[in-house]
Amino acid sequence: MKFNTKTIHGGQEHDPAYGSVMPPIYQTSTYAQSTPGGHKGYEYSRTHNPTRNALENAFASIENGNYGLAFGSGLAAIDAVIKLLQPGDEVISTNDLYGGSYRLFTKIYEDFGIKFHFIGMENASKIEDYINDNTKLIWVETPTNPMMNIIDIKTTAEIAKRRQVILAVDNTFATPYLQQPLDLGADIVMHSATKYIGGHSDLVMGALVVKDKDLADRLYFIQNASGAVCGPQDSFLALRGIKTLHVRMQRHCENGRAVAEYLANHPKIEKVYWPGFENHPNHDIAKSQMRDFGGMVSFVTKGNNYDEAIKIVENLKIFTLAESLGGVESLAGHPASMTHASIPKVEREKTGVVDSLIRLSVGIEDEADLIADLKQAIG
Ligand code: P1T
């Protein structure tokens, strides 16, 4: 099955009860048993729920994995991955990443005795310098949030395999429409399904997909034992979102390109971060591992002026100033004070998250309206 068919049919069966084409929302916490253990495969909805299972099968299908797991948020999904580790273990992570992931790693798991190395991975071979006997996990975001760095998944996977380290890829920005990390050798793919997967800014959810059964069993155990699952209503919404992922992503990519090119030619803009530019440092890797370049674009104005950046995001009318990304509507964010405020200023500025940085999640509205909005806001 090809990707556009998978988003609609992958892992899905018509409901056995009445043949409903969409899976029903099984809004139940528990299931009747005729005798203890005498049930139809479902005992309790933290462990299994038919609507969530339909979604988990869809996740597995679109990421070319064998096992999917759905969580109550992207961070809950990341949390489950870190729970594979023990005190004393070490993690190598991209130095540019979602601020909430950084906060989970440094403010929660460092206290549990796990050590994190945040490094630039644009040259993937550098990762090897940080691997030692305690290294158990490599955590990669690509494209990174918000600097749009591109990490070579295949090379990183080769290193991880050779050194027997798990490689997890946060595929939130790219989505499986653009890149499929498991096919490139990653062990775990993770999503904030809140974003492009859901696609309509109406739910908060996380996902993991793996190929390996042992790894899946360990993660299912954590999912059930820790209990950070999503509910059936949200599972239904995410399933509905997945069915249009490919058409939405196509338009996100077209509009993303138009916005990136407009900004790059604007006299008041200093720099635009978007992997589709030939002068992006890892453009060739982006081209080889992604189908297109996505709808996320970051930029800084000339003079690196905080007040000017704030004025621009306040002036926007079609782009809404808001946290999050990946919905059909265009959003603008100010990472330094919003999504990445939990990263100390000195640390975030090292990776380029300066006070004048603006991040755009380019939606699927008419391109001309988006450009006109940027024009009036930037001046
Ligand atoms: O918000 P949540 O569903 O828990 O997902 C966390 C998360 C994980 N990984 C990436 C790459 C993310 O971008 C996010 C969430 N990001 C935002 C809310 C944001 O505006 O960047």
Boltz pocket constraint, residues with backbone or C-beta under 6 A from the ligand:
constraints:
  - pocket:
      binder: B
      contacts: [[A, 73], [A, 74], [A, 75], [A, 76], [A, 98], [A, 100], [A, 101], [A, 141], [A, 145], [A, 170], [A, 172], [A, 173], [A, 191], [A, 192], [A, 193], [A, 194], [A, 204], [A, 205], [A, 206], [A, 322], [A, 323], [A, 324], [A, 325], [A, 333], [A, 339]]
      max_distance: 6.0
